[in-house]
Amino acid sequence: MNLTPNQQSVLLVLITEWQTAIQVASQLPKASGAPSNVNQFLKDLIREGLVHANPIVLGMYRLTSNGTTTKMDLLRE
C-alpha cells in the first residue's frame, strides 16, 4: 500500500488508545493538521485497515494491529 505523506503523518501520531480527530490534528504540522483534512486521512486509513473507528462513540479513532505494524515499519525507515 502506498500512503501519501499526509496519511503517513496521521498514522505516525495515532496510538492504540482512542483519540478524536481534533487530538490527532493538534499533533500535526499546520499544513496537514486541519480537522477536515485529518478526517479525510482517517477515512483513507480506515479503508486500508490501519485505523479503527469506535462503533459506540462517534469520532474516536485508534490504530489496528496492522496500523501498529505499518507505523513501526515507517519509524524504521
PyMOL commands that set and color helices and strands:
alter all, ss='L'
color gray80, all
select helices_A, chain A and resi 5-13+21-26+35-47+65-76
alter helices_A, ss='H'
color red, helices_A
select strands_A, chain A and resi 19-20+51-53+60-63
alter strands_A, ss='S'
color yellow, strands_A
deselect
rebuild
show_as cartoon
